[in-house]
Structures are given as C-alpha cells and as structure tokens.
C-alpha cells in the first residue's frame, strides 16, 4: 500500500466546496480641493494686486492684469484651486505680504 502525500488542493471546506478568497480594493478618494479668492477693496492699488498674483500664483503679467480686472469689476475672483495645505499657505502669504505693505487686500479660501 503506497501513501500519497495530501496536497493543499485536495483539502476541502466542511461543505465540500473549495474556498476562494476575494481581494477587495478600496478606491482612494481624492482630497478635497479649495478655491483661493482675492476680494476687491477701494484702497489696494491695482498694481499691487497684479504683483501679488505674479509673485504668489505664478501668473504672467498679462494673466495677472486680466484677473485683477475681474476682481475689480466683480468684487472677487478665484485665483487658484489647491489642496487644503497649499491653499492655506497661499492665503497666509498673501495676507502677510499685504499687511507688511499696509494694504487691506483680503485673500480667502473655501472648499470647492
């Protein structure tokens, strides 16, 4: 009488079926994005707003000028959309810069 080794594939569950493990993969959620906006006021010079847009948002002079006019005409404009940390940093940088130059320019952020 020969003894055959028992293989893993020969073993069955109690009900006689071979078990199958399904791997479930969770979808990764994209982090929420935040709009950074500049608000119009009656005191901050237009040139200063253009400078802020160039310096902190990497815009060309022409892009910054167009957006500054939008802020001037509509009261506010979205200047970029970023992750929370980046948006928060941009708002802080702009507000600090405006305060150092004694301008009341306001920069805010809100969830997209």
Secondary structure by P-SEA (a helix, b strand, c coil): ccccccccccccccccbbbbbbbbbbbbbccbbbbbbbbbcccccaaaaaaaaaacccccaaaaaaaaaaaaaccccccccccaaaaaaaaaaaaaaaaaaccccccccccc
